[in-house]
Amino acid sequence: LSPNFKILTGVEHWFFMKERLFEFELDYYRPLGNPTAFIDALLKTFARLKEELNAPEDVIQFSKNYELRITNDEEKFEAKRLMELAKAYQRYQELMTEGGFLDFADLHFKTLELFDRRPNILAHLQNRYKYILVDEYQDTNIAQNRIVDRLAEKHRNLTVVGDDDQAIYKF
């Protein structure tokens, strides 16, 4: 990760994708009549995949496994679409890394990668934060929840406050 990385905001993020759209091997997700039609959907899907802790390699492997179980033509189309999406996600991450960019979902995904690759940093943070309070817990996604779990696992002093009636995620 470049030390001079830049976090892309909404419009910047969309234009980043639009400018590089033809660097992706897309068929279904780049229709000839309106090539930019699926940019928002792709960006939301990539963010959701990261929020659910799915690396591009994992999504490609899942797609390959899905292809092995195909039994009819409708599933063949779905498998092709899924593999296209998986490869687009992988290419998206490559382009973001090459450009020194992160999106908001990367902030959590990369934090967890850092904890896995540099346990000394995780240990330092666990020692620094002996008591953890999470407000609005109903709005945490899987990646955020994993960060909290990892930080709290040493001292196990964790309090969360949430309201199911206000939840934007479902577990």
BALOBA-1460 file (C-alpha; in Angstrom, 3 decimals):
// residues 171
<rec num="1" residu="l" x="0.000" y="0.000" z="0.000"/>
<rec num="2" residu="s" x="1.446" y="3.324" z="-1.033"/>
<rec num="3" residu="p" x="2.103" y="5.624" z="1.938"/>
<rec num="4" residu="n" x="0.600" y="8.415" z="-0.187"/>
<rec num="5" residu="f" x="-2.663" y="6.579" z="-0.860"/>
<rec num="6" residu="k" x="-5.814" y="8.535" z="-1.610"/>
<rec num="7" residu="i" x="-9.333" y="7.577" z="-0.590"/>
<rec num="8" residu="l" x="-11.725" y="7.991" z="-3.492"/>
<rec num="9" residu="t" x="-14.994" y="9.736" z="-2.657"/>
<rec num="10" residu="g" x="-18.289" y="8.985" z="-4.415"/>
<rec num="11" residu="v" x="-17.877" y="11.028" z="-7.609"/>
<rec num="12" residu="e" x="-14.123" y="10.402" z="-7.830"/>
<rec num="13" residu="h" x="-14.791" y="6.710" z="-7.384"/>
<rec num="14" residu="w" x="-17.368" y="6.660" z="-10.194"/>
<rec num="15" residu="f" x="-15.052" y="8.555" z="-12.579"/>
<rec num="16" residu="f" x="-12.139" y="6.265" z="-11.681"/>
<rec num="17" residu="m" x="-14.258" y="3.335" z="-12.832"/>
<rec num="18" residu="k" x="-15.604" y="5.114" z="-15.917"/>
<rec num="19" residu="e" x="-12.123" y="6.113" z="-17.111"/>
<rec num="20" residu="r" x="-10.913" y="2.513" z="-16.828"/>
<rec num="21" residu="l" x="-14.067" y="0.702" z="-17.910"/>
<rec num="22" residu="f" x="-12.467" y="-0.720" z="-21.046"/>
<rec num="23" residu="e" x="-9.594" y="-2.197" z="-19.010"/>
<rec num="24" residu="f" x="-12.085" y="-4.761" z="-17.699"/>
<rec num="25" residu="e" x="-13.133" y="-7.922" z="-19.513"/>
<rec num="26" residu="l" x="-16.837" y="-7.167" z="-19.413"/>
<rec num="27" residu="d" x="-19.679" y="-8.444" z="-21.522"/>
<rec num="28" residu="y" x="-22.837" y="-8.506" z="-19.421"/>
<rec num="29" residu="y" x="-21.763" y="-5.581" z="-17.214"/>
<rec num="30" residu="r" x="-20.793" y="-3.263" z="-20.112"/>
<rec num="31" residu="p" x="-23.710" y="-3.224" z="-22.547"/>
<rec num="32" residu="l" x="-22.918" y="-1.694" z="-25.933"/>
<rec num="33" residu="g" x="-25.835" y="0.756" z="-25.830"/>
<rec num="34" residu="n" x="-24.901" y="2.158" z="-22.417"/>
<rec num="35" residu="p" x="-21.416" y="1.056" z="-21.276"/>
<rec num="36" residu="t" x="-21.624" y="2.933" z="-17.963"/>
<rec num="37" residu="a" x="-24.999" y="1.458" z="-16.958"/>
<rec num="38" residu="f" x="-23.599" y="-0.892" z="-14.309"/>
<rec num="39" residu="i" x="-20.843" y="1.233" z="-12.773"/>
<rec num="40" residu="d" x="-22.830" y="2.004" z="-9.609"/>
<rec num="41" residu="a" x="-23.892" y="-1.630" z="-9.230"/>
<rec num="42" residu="l" x="-20.329" y="-2.870" z="-9.703"/>
<rec num="43" residu="l" x="-18.912" y="-0.430" z="-7.156"/>
<rec num="44" residu="k" x="-21.599" y="-1.355" z="-4.614"/>
<rec num="45" residu="t" x="-20.949" y="-5.051" z="-5.211"/>
<rec num="46" residu="f" x="-17.193" y="-4.647" z="-4.776"/>
<rec num="47" residu="a" x="-17.759" y="-2.740" z="-1.525"/>
<rec num="48" residu="r" x="-20.176" y="-5.371" z="-0.259"/>
<rec num="49" residu="l" x="-17.739" y="-8.164" z="-1.084"/>
<rec num="50" residu="k" x="-15.073" y="-6.397" z="0.972"/>
<rec num="51" residu="e" x="-17.491" y="-5.684" z="3.822"/>
<rec num="52" residu="e" x="-18.211" y="-9.418" z="3.907"/>
<rec num="53" residu="l" x="-14.440" y="-10.148" z="3.864"/>
<rec num="54" residu="n" x="-14.299" y="-11.752" z="0.423"/>
<rec num="55" residu="a" x="-10.969" y="-11.216" z="-1.320"/>
<rec num="56" residu="p" x="-10.958" y="-11.282" z="-5.135"/>
<rec num="57" residu="e" x="-9.186" y="-14.666" z="-5.150"/>
<rec num="58" residu="d" x="-11.948" y="-16.100" z="-2.942"/>
<rec num="59" residu="v" x="-14.669" y="-14.861" z="-5.289"/>
<rec num="60" residu="i" x="-12.877" y="-16.313" z="-8.325"/>
<rec num="61" residu="q" x="-12.500" y="-19.667" z="-6.571"/>
<rec num="62" residu="f" x="-16.180" y="-19.626" z="-5.619"/>
<rec num="63" residu="s" x="-17.064" y="-18.915" z="-9.262"/>
<rec num="64" residu="k" x="-14.920" y="-21.818" z="-10.461"/>
<rec num="65" residu="n" x="-16.559" y="-24.157" z="-7.951"/>
<rec num="66" residu="y" x="-19.987" y="-22.950" z="-9.071"/>
<rec num="67" residu="e" x="-19.110" y="-23.743" z="-12.694"/>
<rec num="68" residu="l" x="-18.317" y="-27.331" z="-11.714"/>
<rec num="69" residu="r" x="-21.865" y="-27.841" z="-10.401"/>
<rec num="70" residu="i" x="-23.726" y="-26.565" z="-13.489"/>
<rec num="71" residu="t" x="-26.609" y="-28.699" z="-14.722"/>
<rec num="72" residu="n" x="-28.523" y="-26.524" z="-17.216"/>
<rec num="73" residu="d" x="-28.222" y="-23.581" z="-19.655"/>
<rec num="74" residu="e" x="-29.665" y="-21.048" z="-17.229"/>
<rec num="75" residu="e" x="-26.947" y="-21.931" z="-14.733"/>
<rec num="76" residu="k" x="-24.297" y="-21.662" z="-17.480"/>
<rec num="77" residu="f" x="-25.343" y="-18.054" z="-18.061"/>
<rec num="78" residu="e" x="-25.288" y="-17.355" z="-14.323"/>
<rec num="79" residu="a" x="-21.843" y="-18.967" z="-13.971"/>
<rec num="80" residu="k" x="-20.487" y="-16.831" z="-16.817"/>
<rec num="81" residu="r" x="-21.940" y="-13.682" z="-15.270"/>
<rec num="82" residu="l" x="-20.538" y="-14.598" z="-11.845"/>
<rec num="83" residu="m" x="-17.049" y="-15.242" z="-13.251"/>
<rec num="84" residu="e" x="-17.183" y="-11.927" z="-15.128"/>
<rec num="85" residu="l" x="-18.020" y="-10.192" z="-11.866"/>
<rec num="86" residu="a" x="-15.249" y="-12.026" z="-9.984"/>
<rec num="87" residu="k" x="-12.627" y="-11.094" z="-12.585"/>
<rec num="88" residu="a" x="-13.873" y="-7.500" z="-12.632"/>
<rec num="89" residu="y" x="-13.490" y="-7.352" z="-8.849"/>
<rec num="90" residu="q" x="-9.946" y="-8.682" z="-9.121"/>
<rec num="91" residu="r" x="-9.073" y="-6.193" z="-11.879"/>
<rec num="92" residu="y" x="-10.671" y="-3.359" z="-9.910"/>
<rec num="93" residu="q" x="-8.431" y="-4.119" z="-6.925"/>
<rec num="94" residu="e" x="-5.369" y="-4.272" z="-9.179"/>
<rec num="95" residu="l" x="-6.171" y="-0.878" z="-10.724"/>
<rec num="96" residu="m" x="-6.840" y="0.676" z="-7.324"/>
<rec num="97" residu="t" x="-3.521" y="-0.619" z="-5.993"/>
<rec num="98" residu="e" x="-1.605" y="0.527" z="-9.086"/>
<rec num="99" residu="g" x="-3.103" y="4.003" z="-8.732"/>
<rec num="100" residu="g" x="-2.491" y="4.224" z="-4.980"/>
<rec num="101" residu="f" x="-6.207" y="4.455" z="-4.234"/>
<rec num="102" residu="l" x="-8.497" y="3.025" z="-1.593"/>
<rec num="103" residu="d" x="-12.260" y="3.046" z="-1.310"/>
<rec num="104" residu="f" x="-14.108" y="3.234" z="1.995"/>
<rec num="105" residu="a" x="-14.568" y="-0.545" z="2.223"/>
<rec num="106" residu="d" x="-10.787" y="-0.943" z="1.859"/>
<rec num="107" residu="l" x="-10.288" y="0.879" z="5.147"/>
<rec num="108" residu="h" x="-11.767" y="-2.076" z="7.030"/>
<rec num="109" residu="f" x="-10.551" y="-4.818" z="4.703"/>
<rec num="110" residu="k" x="-6.962" y="-3.524" z="4.738"/>
<rec num="111" residu="t" x="-7.053" y="-3.083" z="8.520"/>
<rec num="112" residu="l" x="-7.850" y="-6.762" z="8.932"/>
<rec num="113" residu="e" x="-5.119" y="-7.684" z="6.444"/>
<rec num="114" residu="l" x="-2.721" y="-5.583" z="8.502"/>
<rec num="115" residu="f" x="-3.732" y="-7.409" z="11.696"/>
<rec num="116" residu="d" x="-3.080" y="-10.761" z="9.982"/>
<rec num="117" residu="r" x="0.250" y="-9.757" z="8.449"/>
<rec num="118" residu="r" x="1.580" y="-7.704" z="11.352"/>
<rec num="119" residu="p" x="0.475" y="-9.282" z="14.652"/>
<rec num="120" residu="n" x="2.737" y="-6.869" z="16.523"/>
<rec num="121" residu="i" x="0.492" y="-3.985" z="15.434"/>
<rec num="122" residu="l" x="-2.615" y="-5.852" z="16.579"/>
<rec num="123" residu="a" x="-0.926" y="-6.602" z="19.931"/>
<rec num="124" residu="h" x="0.012" y="-2.930" z="20.332"/>
<rec num="125" residu="l" x="-3.583" y="-1.830" z="19.716"/>
<rec num="126" residu="q" x="-4.990" y="-4.526" z="22.002"/>
<rec num="127" residu="n" x="-2.729" y="-3.271" z="24.789"/>
<rec num="128" residu="r" x="-3.621" y="0.340" z="24.111"/>
<rec num="129" residu="y" x="-7.399" y="-0.218" z="24.086"/>
<rec num="130" residu="k" x="-8.220" y="-2.364" z="27.112"/>
<rec num="131" residu="y" x="-11.859" y="-1.267" z="27.216"/>
<rec num="132" residu="i" x="-13.922" y="-0.914" z="24.067"/>
<rec num="133" residu="l" x="-17.382" y="0.624" z="23.709"/>
<rec num="134" residu="v" x="-19.205" y="0.469" z="20.374"/>
<rec num="135" residu="d" x="-22.264" y="2.672" z="19.957"/>
<rec num="136" residu="e" x="-24.751" y="2.182" z="17.101"/>
<rec num="137" residu="y" x="-23.617" y="-1.443" z="16.950"/>
<rec num="138" residu="q" x="-26.621" y="-2.358" z="14.815"/>
<rec num="139" residu="d" x="-24.928" y="-0.504" z="11.942"/>
<rec num="140" residu="t" x="-21.672" y="-2.468" z="11.967"/>
<rec num="141" residu="n" x="-20.963" y="-4.653" z="8.974"/>
<rec num="142" residu="i" x="-19.074" y="-7.947" z="9.060"/>
<rec num="143" residu="a" x="-15.647" y="-6.364" z="8.550"/>
<rec num="144" residu="q" x="-16.212" y="-3.749" z="11.244"/>
<rec num="145" residu="n" x="-17.458" y="-6.433" z="13.611"/>
<rec num="146" residu="r" x="-14.335" y="-8.508" z="12.959"/>
<rec num="147" residu="i" x="-12.112" y="-5.500" z="13.734"/>
<rec num="148" residu="v" x="-13.892" y="-5.017" z="17.057"/>
<rec num="149" residu="d" x="-13.581" y="-8.735" z="17.830"/>
<rec num="150" residu="r" x="-9.864" y="-8.734" z="17.060"/>
<rec num="151" residu="l" x="-9.198" y="-5.634" z="19.163"/>
<rec num="152" residu="a" x="-11.193" y="-6.981" z="22.126"/>
<rec num="153" residu="e" x="-9.949" y="-10.585" z="22.080"/>
<rec num="154" residu="k" x="-7.060" y="-10.031" z="24.521"/>
<rec num="155" residu="h" x="-8.839" y="-8.269" z="27.405"/>
<rec num="156" residu="r" x="-12.420" y="-9.217" z="26.519"/>
<rec num="157" residu="n" x="-13.751" y="-5.905" z="27.869"/>
<rec num="158" residu="l" x="-16.305" y="-5.082" z="25.196"/>
<rec num="159" residu="t" x="-19.617" y="-3.281" z="25.507"/>
<rec num="160" residu="v" x="-21.889" y="-2.642" z="22.559"/>
<rec num="161" residu="v" x="-25.041" y="-0.548" z="22.319"/>
<rec num="162" residu="g" x="-27.501" y="-1.022" z="19.512"/>
<rec num="163" residu="d" x="-31.131" y="-0.809" z="18.491"/>
<rec num="164" residu="d" x="-32.530" y="-3.566" z="16.252"/>
<rec num="165" residu="d" x="-35.311" y="-1.229" z="15.113"/>
<rec num="166" residu="q" x="-32.710" y="1.081" z="13.538"/>
<rec num="167" residu="a" x="-30.528" y="-1.604" z="11.937"/>
<rec num="168" residu="i" x="-29.304" y="-1.131" z="8.381"/>
<rec num="169" residu="y" x="-27.636" y="-4.581" z="8.290"/>
<rec num="170" residu="k" x="-29.022" y="-8.003" z="9.105"/>
<rec num="171" residu="f" x="-26.894" y="-10.788" z="10.534"/>
